[in-house]
Amino acid sequence: MQQLDRIELDPAVEGQLILDTFQGKFDVKDFVGSVSEKLITQSKTSSGRAASRFKHLRCLTPFSAAFDPKPFIRTFEAAVDRLIAIRKDVQTKTEQLEKSVRVLEREVFEENG
């Protein structure tokens, strides 16, 4: 996935994109809600302002008249990129730990022969 312009994530979202978030009890619904909470609020505020401009268009609801999915898409694309980086870090650490365990097991086996 090529990212043309890097989005600066909200600090609250940044705080969710750390390994500790995924350790222990993790709820996907809560995670997605916390990442999108501010975006939803901003979208509702924007749609309210836009609705007043489109009162004469009876076929459009206020939300459909102004909903812009781009901030959601950009935020979740950036979040996915960050999650992929976390996954790679975890994989690297796991491989290093597994290698260390194999070395120690071999040493113990050789000592106890």
N, C-alpha and C positions, 0 to 999 in steps of 0.2 A: 504494500500500500504506500503510495507516494504522497507525501504531505507537502503541499505547495506553500502554505503559509502556516507556520507554527502558532498554535493558539496558546495563549497564556491562561492557564486554568485558575479558577477561583481558589483562594487559599483553603476554603472548606473542602473543596474537591481534592486538592492536593493532599490534604490531611487524611483522606480516605484511601489514597493510592500508595499505601505502605504495606509491608508484609504483615505487620501486626493486625491489620484489619481482617486478614484471612485466616488467622490462627484462632483456634478454639471455635466457638459457635459463630457461624457466618450465615447470614440470610441474604440471598440475592435480591429479594424484593426491597429490603431495607437499604441495601447498597445502592441500587438503582434509584430509589427514592431520594437518598441523600445526595447523590450526584446531580439529580435533576431538579431538586427542590427550588433552588434560586432561579433556575431557568423557567420553571413553570410560573413562578411569581412574576418574573419579568415579562413573560409572554402574555399573562393575563392583563398586566398593566398596559402593555402595548396594544393589545386587542381592544381594550376599553377606549383608548384614545382613538384608535382607528375606527371603531364602531360609530363614534360620533360623526366622523367624516363620511361614513357610508350609510347614513340613515335612509336615504332615498332608495337604496338597493334592497328591496324586500326579500329577494331570493337568497341573500347571503346572511348567515348568522353573524353576530359580532366576532365570534371566534374564528370562523372560516374566512372572514374578510381580511383578517390581519395575521393569522398564524404564520409564523416564519420558522420552518423546521431547521434552518441552517445552524443556529446556535446549539441546538440539541445534537445535531450530527457532528459538528466540529468538536464539541465537548466529549462526546462518547468516542469519537475517533482518537482523540488525544488520550483519553482514559484507557482505551484498548492498547494503544502503543505503550503506555506506561505499564500496563498489566503484562504485556508480552516481555518487557524488560525485566520485570520482577520475576516472571516465570524462568527466564534464562538465568538470572542470578541464583535462583533456588536450585535449578538443575546443575549449575556449575558447583555450587556448594555441596550438593548431594554427591556428585561424582567425586569431589575431593575427599569427602568423609568416607565414602565407600572404599576408595583407594587406600586411605589411611588404615581403615579396619583390616583390609586384606594384608597390608604390610605387617601390622601388629599381630594378626593371627598367624602369619607365616613365622614371625620371630618367636612367638610363644610355642608354636609347634616344634620349631627347630631346637629350642632350649629344652623342651620336655621330651623330645624325640621319641 
